[in-house]
Amino acid sequence: MGKSKKEITELLEQDFNYYPADFWFYILSKSWPGRIKVLLLYFKEEKVCEIKIKTTYGKINP
């Protein structure tokens, strides 16, 4: 919490996130039937304001 986008990219790399967006995601794991576990980061004024871990199938929805 409170880390800047620059700090996050240094820790986790840029991946496929659109830098100006207020929502980023990182895939933590994938399983055979299509289940994925995702780290969701929400930004407010360029700082992380909320963190979630979500398990889903298919498309990632914030």
PDB file of N, CA, C and O in Angstrom:
ATOM      1  N   MET A   1       0.850  -1.183   0.000  1.00  0.00           N
ATOM      2  CA  MET A   1       0.000   0.000   0.000  1.00  0.00           C
ATOM      3  C   MET A   1       0.894   1.244   0.000  1.00  0.00           C
ATOM      4  O   MET A   1       1.924   1.296   0.672  1.00  0.00           O
ATOM      5  N   GLY A   2       0.466   2.235  -0.772  1.00  0.00           N
ATOM      6  CA  GLY A   2       1.182   3.496  -0.806  1.00  0.00           C
ATOM      7  C   GLY A   2       2.373   3.543  -1.744  1.00  0.00           C
ATOM      8  O   GLY A   2       2.989   4.599  -1.889  1.00  0.00           O
ATOM      9  N   LYS A   3       2.716   2.444  -2.381  1.00  0.00           N
ATOM     10  CA  LYS A   3       3.846   2.438  -3.317  1.00  0.00           C
ATOM     11  C   LYS A   3       3.433   3.116  -4.627  1.00  0.00           C
ATOM     12  O   LYS A   3       2.276   3.057  -5.043  1.00  0.00           O
ATOM     13  N   SER A   4       4.403   3.752  -5.252  1.00  0.00           N
ATOM     14  CA  SER A   4       4.143   4.418  -6.526  1.00  0.00           C
ATOM     15  C   SER A   4       4.198   3.403  -7.667  1.00  0.00           C
ATOM     16  O   SER A   4       4.652   2.274  -7.483  1.00  0.00           O
ATOM     17  N   LYS A   5       3.732   3.816  -8.842  1.00  0.00           N
ATOM     18  CA  LYS A   5       3.786   2.946 -10.015  1.00  0.00           C
ATOM     19  C   LYS A   5       5.235   2.598 -10.354  1.00  0.00           C
ATOM     20  O   LYS A   5       5.529   1.472 -10.755  1.00  0.00           O
ATOM     21  N   LYS A   6       6.122   3.551 -10.195  1.00  0.00           N
ATOM     22  CA  LYS A   6       7.544   3.305 -10.463  1.00  0.00           C
ATOM     23  C   LYS A   6       8.071   2.218  -9.521  1.00  0.00           C
ATOM     24  O   LYS A   6       8.788   1.319  -9.960  1.00  0.00           O
ATOM     25  N   GLU A   7       7.729   2.291  -8.241  1.00  0.00           N
ATOM     26  CA  GLU A   7       8.177   1.280  -7.274  1.00  0.00           C
ATOM     27  C   GLU A   7       7.604  -0.096  -7.609  1.00  0.00           C
ATOM     28  O   GLU A   7       8.290  -1.110  -7.475  1.00  0.00           O
ATOM     29  N   ILE A   8       6.346  -0.128  -8.045  1.00  0.00           N
ATOM     30  CA  ILE A   8       5.716  -1.405  -8.413  1.00  0.00           C
ATOM     31  C   ILE A   8       6.415  -2.003  -9.628  1.00  0.00           C
ATOM     32  O   ILE A   8       6.673  -3.207  -9.651  1.00  0.00           O
ATOM     33  N   THR A   9       6.726  -1.194 -10.637  1.00  0.00           N
ATOM     34  CA  THR A   9       7.391  -1.735 -11.825  1.00  0.00           C
ATOM     35  C   THR A   9       8.796  -2.218 -11.496  1.00  0.00           C
ATOM     36  O   THR A   9       9.283  -3.154 -12.130  1.00  0.00           O
ATOM     37  N   GLU A  10       9.453  -1.609 -10.528  1.00  0.00           N
ATOM     38  CA  GLU A  10      10.772  -2.089 -10.099  1.00  0.00           C
ATOM     39  C   GLU A  10      10.656  -3.431  -9.381  1.00  0.00           C
ATOM     40  O   GLU A  10      11.528  -4.289  -9.522  1.00  0.00           O
ATOM     41  N   LEU A  11       9.590  -3.613  -8.619  1.00  0.00           N
ATOM     42  CA  LEU A  11       9.387  -4.868  -7.878  1.00  0.00           C
ATOM     43  C   LEU A  11       8.833  -5.989  -8.750  1.00  0.00           C
ATOM     44  O   LEU A  11       9.303  -7.124  -8.683  1.00  0.00           O
ATOM     45  N   LEU A  12       7.838  -5.671  -9.564  1.00  0.00           N
ATOM     46  CA  LEU A  12       7.103  -6.698 -10.302  1.00  0.00           C
ATOM     47  C   LEU A  12       7.239  -6.604 -11.814  1.00  0.00           C
ATOM     48  O   LEU A  12       6.668  -7.429 -12.527  1.00  0.00           O
ATOM     49  N   GLU A  13       7.968  -5.638 -12.318  1.00  0.00           N
ATOM     50  CA  GLU A  13       8.117  -5.369 -13.747  1.00  0.00           C
ATOM     51  C   GLU A  13       6.827  -4.780 -14.320  1.00  0.00           C
ATOM     52  O   GLU A  13       5.789  -4.775 -13.658  1.00  0.00           O
ATOM     53  N   GLN A  14       6.903  -4.287 -15.551  1.00  0.00           N
ATOM     54  CA  GLN A  14       5.755  -3.626 -16.171  1.00  0.00           C
ATOM     55  C   GLN A  14       4.667  -4.618 -16.576  1.00  0.00           C
ATOM     56  O   GLN A  14       3.480  -4.324 -16.434  1.00  0.00           O
ATOM     57  N   ASP A  15       5.060  -5.788 -17.077  1.00  0.00           N
ATOM     58  CA  ASP A  15       4.120  -6.805 -17.548  1.00  0.00           C
ATOM     59  C   ASP A  15       3.278  -6.208 -18.681  1.00  0.00           C
ATOM     60  O   ASP A  15       3.817  -5.484 -19.518  1.00  0.00           O
ATOM     61  N   PHE A  16       1.982  -6.489 -18.730  1.00  0.00           N
ATOM     62  CA  PHE A  16       1.128  -5.996 -19.818  1.00  0.00           C
ATOM     63  C   PHE A  16       0.207  -4.878 -19.350  1.00  0.00           C
ATOM     64  O   PHE A  16      -0.845  -4.662 -19.952  1.00  0.00           O
ATOM     65  N   ASN A  17       0.567  -4.181 -18.317  1.00  0.00           N
ATOM     66  CA  ASN A  17      -0.281  -3.121 -17.789  1.00  0.00           C
ATOM     67  C   ASN A  17      -0.055  -1.805 -18.530  1.00  0.00           C
ATOM     68  O   ASN A  17       1.069  -1.462 -18.896  1.00  0.00           O
ATOM     69  N   TYR A  18      -1.149  -1.080 -18.741  1.00  0.00           N
ATOM     70  CA  TYR A  18      -1.102   0.237 -19.360  1.00  0.00           C
ATOM     71  C   TYR A  18      -0.710   1.233 -18.269  1.00  0.00           C
ATOM     72  O   TYR A  18      -1.471   1.452 -17.326  1.00  0.00           O
ATOM     73  N   TYR A  19       0.466   1.833 -18.392  1.00  0.00           N
ATOM     74  CA  TYR A  19       1.041   2.636 -17.314  1.00  0.00           C
ATOM     75  C   TYR A  19       0.103   3.713 -16.761  1.00  0.00           C
ATOM     76  O   TYR A  19       0.018   3.836 -15.539  1.00  0.00           O
ATOM     77  N   PRO A  20      -0.608   4.506 -17.582  1.00  0.00           N
ATOM     78  CA  PRO A  20      -1.473   5.550 -17.024  1.00  0.00           C
ATOM     79  C   PRO A  20      -2.755   5.036 -16.336  1.00  0.00           C
ATOM     80  O   PRO A  20      -3.443   5.811 -15.672  1.00  0.00           O
ATOM     81  N   ALA A  21      -3.077   3.755 -16.485  1.00  0.00           N
ATOM     82  CA  ALA A  21      -4.327   3.225 -15.921  1.00  0.00           C
ATOM     83  C   ALA A  21      -4.320   3.256 -14.395  1.00  0.00           C
ATOM     84  O   ALA A  21      -3.262   3.238 -13.765  1.00  0.00           O
ATOM     85  N   ASP A  22      -5.517   3.302 -13.813  1.00  0.00           N
ATOM     86  CA  ASP A  22      -5.679   3.286 -12.357  1.00  0.00           C
ATOM     87  C   ASP A  22      -5.841   1.871 -11.809  1.00  0.00           C
ATOM     88  O   ASP A  22      -6.054   1.688 -10.611  1.00  0.00           O
ATOM     89  N   PHE A  23      -5.741   0.877 -12.680  1.00  0.00           N
ATOM     90  CA  PHE A  23      -5.919  -0.523 -12.288  1.00  0.00           C
ATOM     91  C   PHE A  23      -4.876  -1.355 -13.034  1.00  0.00           C
ATOM     92  O   PHE A  23      -4.790  -1.297 -14.260  1.00  0.00           O
ATOM     93  N   TRP A  24      -4.088  -2.126 -12.292  1.00  0.00           N
ATOM     94  CA  TRP A  24      -3.110  -3.039 -12.890  1.00  0.00           C
ATOM     95  C   TRP A  24      -3.369  -4.434 -12.362  1.00  0.00           C
ATOM     96  O   TRP A  24      -3.926  -4.598 -11.277  1.00  0.00           O
ATOM     97  N   PHE A  25      -2.966  -5.444 -13.127  1.00  0.00           N
ATOM     98  CA  PHE A  25      -3.064  -6.815 -12.641  1.00  0.00           C
ATOM     99  C   PHE A  25      -1.813  -7.598 -13.001  1.00  0.00           C
ATOM    100  O   PHE A  25      -1.151  -7.323 -14.001  1.00  0.00           O
ATOM    101  N   TYR A  26      -1.508  -8.572 -12.169  1.00  0.00           N
ATOM    102  CA  TYR A  26      -0.395  -9.486 -12.385  1.00  0.00           C
ATOM    103  C   TYR A  26      -0.904 -10.897 -12.165  1.00  0.00           C
ATOM    104  O   TYR A  26      -1.535 -11.177 -11.146  1.00  0.00           O
ATOM    105  N   ILE A  27      -0.638 -11.787 -13.106  1.00  0.00           N
ATOM    106  CA  ILE A  27      -1.052 -13.184 -12.965  1.00  0.00           C
ATOM    107  C   ILE A  27      -0.069 -13.877 -12.032  1.00  0.00           C
ATOM    108  O   ILE A  27       1.136 -13.912 -12.286  1.00  0.00           O
ATOM    109  N   LEU A  28      -0.604 -14.427 -10.951  1.00  0.00           N
ATOM    110  CA  LEU A  28       0.220 -15.128  -9.965  1.00  0.00           C
ATOM    111  C   LEU A  28       0.388 -16.602 -10.313  1.00  0.00           C
ATOM    112  O   LEU A  28       1.473 -17.162 -10.155  1.00  0.00           O
ATOM    113  N   SER A  29      -0.702 -17.237 -10.794  1.00  0.00           N
ATOM    114  CA  SER A  29      -0.621 -18.650 -11.171  1.00  0.00           C
ATOM    115  C   SER A  29      -1.743 -18.998 -12.139  1.00  0.00           C
ATOM    116  O   SER A  29      -2.776 -18.331 -12.200  1.00  0.00           O
ATOM    117  N   LYS A  30      -1.503 -20.072 -12.896  1.00  0.00           N
ATOM    118  CA  LYS A  30      -2.495 -20.605 -13.831  1.00  0.00           C
ATOM    119  C   LYS A  30      -2.597 -22.096 -13.591  1.00  0.00           C
ATOM    120  O   LYS A  30      -1.607 -22.743 -13.248  1.00  0.00           O
ATOM    121  N   SER A  31      -3.799 -22.652 -13.771  1.00  0.00           N
ATOM    122  CA  SER A  31      -3.975 -24.090 -13.645  1.00  0.00           C
ATOM    123  C   SER A  31      -4.584 -24.638 -14.928  1.00  0.00           C
ATOM    124  O   SER A  31      -5.066 -23.884 -15.772  1.00  0.00           O
ATOM    125  N   TRP A  32      -4.556 -25.936 -15.060  1.00  0.00           N
ATOM    126  CA  TRP A  32      -5.000 -26.597 -16.281  1.00  0.00           C
ATOM    127  C   TRP A  32      -6.415 -26.246 -16.729  1.00  0.00           C
ATOM    128  O   TRP A  32      -6.602 -25.976 -17.915  1.00  0.00           O
ATOM    129  N   PRO A  33      -7.424 -26.233 -15.855  1.00  0.00           N
ATOM    130  CA  PRO A  33      -8.778 -25.970 -16.383  1.00  0.00           C
ATOM    131  C   PRO A  33      -9.053 -24.496 -16.694  1.00  0.00           C
ATOM    132  O   PRO A  33     -10.205 -24.122 -16.913  1.00  0.00           O
ATOM    133  N   GLY A  34      -8.020 -23.659 -16.717  1.00  0.00           N
ATOM    134  CA  GLY A  34      -8.217 -22.258 -17.064  1.00  0.00           C
ATOM    135  C   GLY A  34      -8.364 -21.332 -15.880  1.00  0.00           C
ATOM    136  O   GLY A  34      -8.621 -20.141 -16.054  1.00  0.00           O
ATOM    137  N   ARG A  35      -8.208 -21.854 -14.689  1.00  0.00           N
ATOM    138  CA  ARG A  35      -8.321 -21.020 -13.492  1.00  0.00           C
ATOM    139  C   ARG A  35      -7.029 -20.223 -13.319  1.00  0.00           C
ATOM    140  O   ARG A  35      -5.929 -20.761 -13.450  1.00  0.00           O
ATOM    141  N   ILE A  36      -7.180 -18.943 -13.024  1.00  0.00           N
ATOM    142  CA  ILE A  36      -6.011 -18.107 -12.784  1.00  0.00           C
ATOM    143  C   ILE A  36      -6.171 -17.363 -11.461  1.00  0.00           C
ATOM    144  O   ILE A  36      -7.276 -17.002 -11.056  1.00  0.00           O
ATOM    145  N   LYS A  37      -5.048 -17.149 -10.810  1.00  0.00           N
ATOM    146  CA  LYS A  37      -5.017 -16.346  -9.582  1.00  0.00           C
ATOM    147  C   LYS A  37      -4.295 -15.057  -9.942  1.00  0.00           C
ATOM    148  O   LYS A  37      -3.197 -15.082 -10.498  1.00  0.00           O
ATOM    149  N   VAL A  38      -4.927 -13.922  -9.617  1.00  0.00           N
ATOM    150  CA  VAL A  38      -4.455 -12.623 -10.076  1.00  0.00           C
ATOM    151  C   VAL A  38      -4.286 -11.664  -8.901  1.00  0.00           C
ATOM    152  O   VAL A  38      -5.112 -11.623  -7.990  1.00  0.00           O
ATOM    153  N   LEU A  39      -3.207 -10.899  -8.940  1.00  0.00           N
ATOM    154  CA  LEU A  39      -2.994  -9.802  -8.007  1.00  0.00           C
ATOM    155  C   LEU A  39      -3.539  -8.546  -8.670  1.00  0.00           C
ATOM    156  O   LEU A  39      -3.106  -8.189  -9.765  1.00  0.00           O
ATOM    157  N   LEU A  40      -4.478  -7.876  -8.024  1.00  0.00           N
ATOM    158  CA  LEU A  40      -5.085  -6.649  -8.547  1.00  0.00           C
ATOM    159  C   LEU A  40      -4.585  -5.459  -7.733  1.00  0.00           C
ATOM    160  O   LEU A  40      -4.646  -5.468  -6.504  1.00  0.00           O
ATOM    161  N   LEU A  41      -4.098  -4.452  -8.417  1.00  0.00           N
ATOM    162  CA  LEU A  41      -3.617  -3.236  -7.760  1.00  0.00           C
ATOM    163  C   LEU A  41      -4.430  -2.051  -8.265  1.00  0.00           C
ATOM    164  O   LEU A  41      -4.555  -1.843  -9.472  1.00  0.00           O
ATOM    165  N   TYR A  42      -4.977  -1.284  -7.343  1.00  0.00           N
ATOM    166  CA  TYR A  42      -5.761  -0.097  -7.679  1.00  0.00           C
ATOM    167  C   TYR A  42      -4.973   1.138  -7.239  1.00  0.00           C
ATOM    168  O   TYR A  42      -4.455   1.195  -6.123  1.00  0.00           O
ATOM    169  N   PHE A  43      -4.892   2.118  -8.127  1.00  0.00           N
ATOM    170  CA  PHE A  43      -4.117   3.323  -7.853  1.00  0.00           C
ATOM    171  C   PHE A  43      -5.025   4.536  -7.710  1.00  0.00           C
ATOM    172  O   PHE A  43      -6.046   4.667  -8.385  1.00  0.00           O
ATOM    173  N   LYS A  44      -4.614   5.416  -6.804  1.00  0.00           N
ATOM    174  CA  LYS A  44      -5.272   6.717  -6.646  1.00  0.00           C
ATOM    175  C   LYS A  44      -4.139   7.732  -6.498  1.00  0.00           C
ATOM    176  O   LYS A  44      -3.302   7.612  -5.603  1.00  0.00           O
ATOM    177  N   GLU A  45      -4.120   8.725  -7.378  1.00  0.00           N
ATOM    178  CA  GLU A  45      -3.062   9.739  -7.397  1.00  0.00           C
ATOM    179  C   GLU A  45      -1.685   9.080  -7.495  1.00  0.00           C
ATOM    180  O   GLU A  45      -0.746   9.463  -6.796  1.00  0.00           O
ATOM    181  N   GLU A  46      -1.583   8.071  -8.387  1.00  0.00           N
ATOM    182  CA  GLU A  46      -0.322   7.378  -8.704  1.00  0.00           C
ATOM    183  C   GLU A  46       0.251   6.530  -7.560  1.00  0.00           C
ATOM    184  O   GLU A  46       1.409   6.120  -7.629  1.00  0.00           O
ATOM    185  N   LYS A  47      -0.532   6.262  -6.514  1.00  0.00           N
ATOM    186  CA  LYS A  47      -0.097   5.417  -5.399  1.00  0.00           C
ATOM    187  C   LYS A  47      -1.092   4.273  -5.221  1.00  0.00           C
ATOM    188  O   LYS A  47      -2.288   4.443  -5.459  1.00  0.00           O
ATOM    189  N   VAL A  48      -0.597   3.106  -4.803  1.00  0.00           N
ATOM    190  CA  VAL A  48      -1.481   1.959  -4.569  1.00  0.00           C
ATOM    191  C   VAL A  48      -2.406   2.276  -3.399  1.00  0.00           C
ATOM    192  O   VAL A  48      -1.951   2.607  -2.304  1.00  0.00           O
ATOM    193  N   CYS A  49      -3.712   2.171  -3.644  1.00  0.00           N
ATOM    194  CA  CYS A  49      -4.693   2.461  -2.592  1.00  0.00           C
ATOM    195  C   CYS A  49      -5.471   1.209  -2.179  1.00  0.00           C
ATOM    196  O   CYS A  49      -6.103   1.188  -1.123  1.00  0.00           O
ATOM    197  N   GLU A  50      -5.422   0.167  -3.012  1.00  0.00           N
ATOM    198  CA  GLU A  50      -6.151  -1.066  -2.701  1.00  0.00           C
ATOM    199  C   GLU A  50      -5.467  -2.236  -3.392  1.00  0.00           C
ATOM    200  O   GLU A  50      -4.993  -2.121  -4.522  1.00  0.00           O
ATOM    201  N   ILE A  51      -5.424  -3.366  -2.691  1.00  0.00           N
ATOM    202  CA  ILE A  51      -4.817  -4.586  -3.215  1.00  0.00           C
ATOM    203  C   ILE A  51      -5.799  -5.733  -3.011  1.00  0.00           C
ATOM    204  O   ILE A  51      -6.379  -5.876  -1.935  1.00  0.00           O
ATOM    205  N   LYS A  52      -5.984  -6.554  -4.054  1.00  0.00           N
ATOM    206  CA  LYS A  52      -6.850  -7.730  -3.950  1.00  0.00           C
ATOM    207  C   LYS A  52      -6.167  -8.895  -4.647  1.00  0.00           C
ATOM    208  O   LYS A  52      -5.372  -8.708  -5.568  1.00  0.00           O
ATOM    209  N   ILE A  53      -6.486 -10.094  -4.197  1.00  0.00           N
ATOM    210  CA  ILE A  53      -6.090 -11.308  -4.897  1.00  0.00           C
ATOM    211  C   ILE A  53      -7.379 -12.014  -5.261  1.00  0.00           C
ATOM    212  O   ILE A  53      -8.228 -12.262  -4.405  1.00  0.00           O
ATOM    213  N   LYS A  54      -7.519 -12.336  -6.541  1.00  0.00           N
ATOM    214  CA  LYS A  54      -8.770 -12.905  -7.047  1.00  0.00           C
ATOM    215  C   LYS A  54      -8.462 -14.177  -7.836  1.00  0.00           C
ATOM    216  O   LYS A  54      -7.490 -14.228  -8.590  1.00  0.00           O
ATOM    217  N   THR A  55      -9.290 -15.196  -7.656  1.00  0.00           N
ATOM    218  CA  THR A  55      -9.208 -16.405  -8.459  1.00  0.00           C
ATOM    219  C   THR A  55     -10.399 -16.399  -9.401  1.00  0.00           C
ATOM    220  O   THR A  55     -11.538 -16.220  -8.972  1.00  0.00           O
ATOM    221  N   THR A  56     -10.132 -16.594 -10.688  1.00  0.00           N
ATOM    222  CA  THR A  56     -11.182 -16.485 -11.690  1.00  0.00           C
ATOM    223  C   THR A  56     -10.909 -17.431 -12.849  1.00  0.00           C
ATOM    224  O   THR A  56      -9.832 -18.020 -12.943  1.00  0.00           O
ATOM    225  N   TYR A  57     -11.868 -17.568 -13.708  1.00  0.00           N
ATOM    226  CA  TYR A  57     -11.742 -18.323 -14.955  1.00  0.00           C
ATOM    227  C   TYR A  57     -11.908 -17.354 -16.106  1.00  0.00           C
ATOM    228  O   TYR A  57     -12.847 -16.559 -16.115  1.00  0.00           O
ATOM    229  N   GLY A  58     -11.018 -17.406 -17.071  1.00  0.00           N
ATOM    230  CA  GLY A  58     -11.164 -16.580 -18.257  1.00  0.00           C
ATOM    231  C   GLY A  58     -10.787 -15.136 -18.046  1.00  0.00           C
ATOM    232  O   GLY A  58      -9.703 -14.848 -17.539  1.00  0.00           O
ATOM    233  N   LYS A  59     -11.666 -14.214 -18.426  1.00  0.00           N
ATOM    234  CA  LYS A  59     -11.397 -12.787 -18.442  1.00  0.00           C
ATOM    235  C   LYS A  59     -11.239 -12.223 -17.030  1.00  0.00           C
ATOM    236  O   LYS A  59     -11.938 -12.624 -16.099  1.00  0.00           O
ATOM    237  N   ILE A  60     -10.307 -11.290 -16.899  1.00  0.00           N
ATOM    238  CA  ILE A  60     -10.059 -10.633 -15.619  1.00  0.00           C
ATOM    239  C   ILE A  60     -10.880  -9.350 -15.560  1.00  0.00           C
ATOM    240  O   ILE A  60     -10.701  -8.459 -16.390  1.00  0.00           O
ATOM    241  N   ASN A  61     -11.771  -9.254 -14.592  1.00  0.00           N
ATOM    242  CA  ASN A  61     -12.590  -8.071 -14.395  1.00  0.00           C
ATOM    243  C   ASN A  61     -12.204  -7.412 -13.088  1.00  0.00           C
ATOM    244  O   ASN A  61     -12.117  -8.074 -12.054  1.00  0.00           O
ATOM    245  N   PRO A  62     -11.968  -6.096 -13.130  1.00  0.00           N
ATOM    246  CA  PRO A  62     -11.610  -5.397 -11.888  1.00  0.00           C
ATOM    247  C   PRO A  62     -12.793  -5.362 -10.985  1.00  0.00           C
ATOM    248  O   PRO A  62     -12.713  -4.820  -9.883  1.00  0.00           O
TER     249      PRO A  62
END
